Amino acid sequence: MRTAGLVVVVVVGGSGCFSTARYDDAHLQRVASIHARYVAERQRVDEQYASLVAALDEQRADLIPMAPGSDAPVSRIDDREEIVRCRSQCEHRAVAGPCEGSSEPAKAACLHEVCRPAHLDALLKTYFRADLAWATSQRSVSNDAKGDAELEALMARSHNREVRRTLDEQIKALAQQRAQVQSRLARDRQGEIRASEQQRTSEIAAGRAVRRARLQAAADASPPMGQGSISARQLGVAAIDDQLLSRVGSCPPGDEQAAARR
């Protein structure tokens, strides 16, 4: 009885220990590759975000410089060369009129019919983001000269406000998109790591199954010890399971690397 049991232990113990080292190493290598790939992808997303924000910042050039402590723009349209020349021509045309005393009406008509449309066109082109209806409704002065100056100040304020609002909204939208992409990348990375862990578990289970089959085959092939002896199958070796593998076939400390090379 003891002799047969000894044979079984020798057969089982002589088959070598089962090591998970190669599966662990393969999993760690996959995780390192996954990490490196996602770090590169996150960096690409960050660089793209920075590039888009920089492009948006270039639109700040559309802001109109304002005089310190006032709502008036630093450079007024009234001071532009073409507007000044138009008004000067209206004055000269009025002075050269054929009838005495008709200079003022002629000047006013010239300013209204020629210079005012040119002035309004320059306003619309310069303050292209302004809400003209709002600016017109806020104007409190009806006098032409003062009214034009106030209208320009209101349009400049409206223009700058709209430029800043649009930029802030676009930058905020970009930041939200970037956060969503980064969140998706993090989820995908964790998913791939979990898949690698599952692959490691499956490979270890398959390796244990192969080892269990080899041990079973070795146990079944053990010769009888003589008349009246008990075979390996009768000793219960046929029921080799993971508990037996961990008790008999596991690697002692320090032997993992050696077993992994087998």
C-alpha positions in Angstrom: 0.0 0.0 0.0 2.8 2.5 1.0 4.9 1.4 -2.0 2.1 2.2 -4.5 1.5 5.5 -2.9 5.2 6.3 -3.2 5.2 5.6 -6.9 2.3 8.0 -7.4 4.0 10.8 -5.6 7.2 10.2 -7.6 5.2 10.3 -10.9 3.4 13.5 -10.0 6.4 15.2 -8.4 8.6 14.4 -11.4 6.5 16.2 -13.8 7.8 19.6 -12.7 6.0 22.6 -11.2 3.5 24.9 -12.9 4.6 28.5 -13.2 2.4 31.5 -14.2 5.5 33.7 -14.7 5.3 33.8 -18.5 1.6 34.7 -18.4 2.3 37.4 -15.9 5.1 38.8 -18.0 3.0 38.7 -21.2 0.2 40.6 -19.3 2.7 43.2 -18.0 4.1 43.7 -21.5 0.6 44.2 -22.9 -0.3 46.7 -20.2 2.9 48.6 -20.8 2.1 48.8 -24.6 -1.4 49.9 -23.9 -0.3 52.6 -21.5 2.3 53.9 -24.0 -0.2 54.0 -26.8 -2.8 55.9 -24.7 -0.2 58.3 -23.4 0.7 59.2 -27.0 -3.0 59.5 -27.9 -3.7 61.8 -24.9 -0.7 63.9 -25.9 -2.0 64.2 -29.5 -5.4 65.3 -28.2 -3.8 67.9 -25.9 -1.7 69.3 -28.8 -4.8 69.5 -31.1 -6.7 71.3 -28.4 -3.8 73.8 -27.8 -3.6 74.4 -31.6 -7.4 75.1 -31.9 -7.3 77.4 -28.9 -4.4 79.3 -30.4 -6.3 79.7 -33.6 -9.3 81.0 -31.7 -7.1 83.5 -29.8 -6.0 85.0 -33.1 -9.6 86.2 -33.4 -8.9 88.5 -30.5 -7.3 90.8 -33.1 -10.9 91.7 -34.0 -11.3 93.5 -30.6 -11.4 97.2 -31.0 -8.9 99.1 -28.8 -10.8 101.4 -26.5 -9.5 104.6 -24.9 -8.7 104.1 -21.2 -11.5 105.2 -18.9 -14.1 105.6 -21.7 -16.3 103.7 -24.1 -14.8 105.5 -27.1 -12.6 103.7 -29.5 -9.0 104.9 -29.7 -9.3 105.4 -33.5 -12.6 106.9 -34.5 -14.1 106.6 -38.0 -14.6 110.4 -38.1 -10.9 110.8 -38.1 -10.2 108.5 -41.0 -8.7 110.2 -44.1 -11.5 109.3 -46.5 -14.2 110.6 -44.1 -12.3 113.8 -43.4 -11.7 114.3 -47.2 -15.4 113.7 -47.9 -16.5 116.4 -45.4 -13.9 118.8 -46.8 -15.2 118.3 -50.3 -18.7 119.1 -49.1 -17.6 122.3 -47.6 -15.7 123.4 -50.7 -18.7 122.5 -52.9 -21.0 124.6 -50.7 -18.6 127.5 -50.8 -18.4 127.3 -54.6 -22.2 127.4 -54.9 -23.8 130.0 -57.3 -26.1 131.5 -54.8 -25.1 133.5 -51.8 -26.5 132.1 -48.5 -27.0 128.6 -50.0 -23.8 127.2 -48.6 -25.2 125.7 -45.4 -28.1 123.8 -47.0 -25.8 122.6 -49.8 -23.2 121.5 -47.3 -25.9 119.7 -45.2 -27.2 118.0 -48.3 -23.8 116.8 -49.3 -22.9 115.5 -45.9 -26.2 113.6 -45.7 -26.2 112.2 -49.2 -22.5 111.5 -49.7 -20.6 111.4 -46.4 -23.2 109.9 -44.1 -23.6 106.7 -46.2 -19.8 106.4 -46.4 -19.6 106.8 -42.6 -22.3 104.2 -41.9 -20.6 101.8 -44.3 -17.4 102.2 -42.4 -19.2 101.7 -39.1 -20.7 98.4 -40.3 -17.4 97.1 -41.7 -15.4 98.0 -38.7 -17.8 96.9 -36.0 -19.1 93.9 -37.9 -20.0 92.0 -34.7 -22.0 94.8 -33.3 -25.8 94.7 -32.8 -26.8 97.8 -34.8 -30.4 97.7 -33.7 -29.3 97.7 -30.0 -26.8 100.5 -30.5 -29.3 102.6 -32.3 -31.9 102.1 -29.6 -29.4 103.1 -26.9 -28.4 106.4 -28.6 -29.7 109.4 -26.6 -28.3 112.2 -28.7 -30.0 113.3 -31.9 -27.5 115.9 -33.0 -25.6 114.5 -36.0 -22.0 115.0 -34.8 -22.6 114.0 -31.2 -25.0 111.3 -32.3 -22.5 109.7 -34.6 -19.8 109.7 -31.9 -22.2 108.1 -29.4 -23.4 105.5 -32.0 -19.8 104.6 -32.8 -19.0 104.1 -29.1 -22.1 101.9 -28.6 -21.2 99.9 -31.7 -17.6 99.4 -30.5 -18.9 98.3 -27.1 -21.4 95.8 -28.7 -18.8 94.6 -31.1 -16.2 93.8 -28.4 -18.8 92.2 -26.2 -19.9 89.9 -29.0 -16.3 89.0 -30.0 -15.5 88.0 -26.4 -18.7 86.1 -25.9 -18.2 84.1 -29.1 -14.6 83.3 -28.2 -15.5 82.2 -24.7 -18.2 79.9 -25.9 -16.0 78.3 -28.5 -13.1 77.8 -26.1 -15.6 76.3 -23.5 -16.9 74.0 -26.2 -13.4 72.9 -27.1 -12.6 72.2 -23.5 -15.7 70.1 -23.1 -14.9 68.1 -26.3 -11.4 67.5 -25.0 -12.7 66.3 -21.6 -15.1 63.9 -23.3 -12.3 62.5 -25.5 -10.0 62.1 -22.6 -12.7 60.4 -20.6 -13.4 58.0 -23.5 -9.7 57.2 -23.8 -9.5 56.4 -20.1 -12.4 54.1 -20.4 -11.0 52.4 -23.5 -7.6 52.0 -21.8 -9.2 50.3 -18.7 -11.2 48.1 -21.0 -8.1 46.9 -22.8 -6.3 46.2 -19.5 -9.3 44.2 -18.3 -9.2 42.2 -21.5 -5.5 41.5 -21.0 -6.2 40.4 -17.5 -9.0 38.0 -18.8 -6.5 36.7 -21.4 -4.0 36.0 -18.7 -6.6 34.2 -16.6 -7.7 32.1 -19.6 -4.1 31.3 -20.6 -3.3 30.2 -17.0 -6.5 28.0 -16.9 -5.5 26.4 -20.3 -2.0 25.8 -19.1 -3.2 24.2 -15.9 -5.6 22.0 -17.9 -2.7 20.8 -20.1 -0.6 20.0 -17.0 -3.5 18.3 -15.4 -3.9 16.1 -18.5 -0.2 15.2 -18.5 -0.4 14.3 -14.8 -3.5 12.3 -15.4 -1.8 10.4 -18.3 1.3 9.8 -16.1 -0.9 8.4 -13.3 -2.9 6.2 -15.6 0.3 4.8 -17.1 1.8 3.8 -13.8 2.4 0.0 -13.7 0.9 -2.2 -11.1 3.2 -3.1 -8.2 2.4 -6.7 -8.1 -0.2 -9.2 -7.1 -2.7 -7.6 -4.8 -1.3 -4.1 -5.1 -3.4 -1.0 -5.4 -3.1 0.9 -8.8 -2.6 4.6 -9.1 -6.2 5.0 -10.3 -7.5 3.2 -7.2 -5.5 5.6 -5.1 -7.5 8.5 -6.4 -4.9 10.0 -8.7 -7.5 10.0 -11.5 -9.3 12.8 -9.7 -6.4 15.3 -10.1 -7.6 18.8 -9.7 -6.3 22.3 -9.2 -6.0 21.8 -5.4 -3.7 18.9 -6.0 -1.7 20.9 -8.5 -1.2 23.7 -6.1 -0.2 21.3 -3.4 2.1 19.1 -5.4 2.9 20.8 -8.6 3.4 24.4 -7.5 6.8 26.0 -7.8 8.8 26.6 -4.6 10.0 30.2 -4.0 12.9 31.1 -6.3 12.0 28.4 -8.9 9.4 30.4 -10.8 11.9 31.8 -13.4 13.5 28.4 -13.9 10.1 26.8 -14.5 9.1 29.6 -16.9 12.0 28.7 -19.1 10.9 25.1 -19.5 
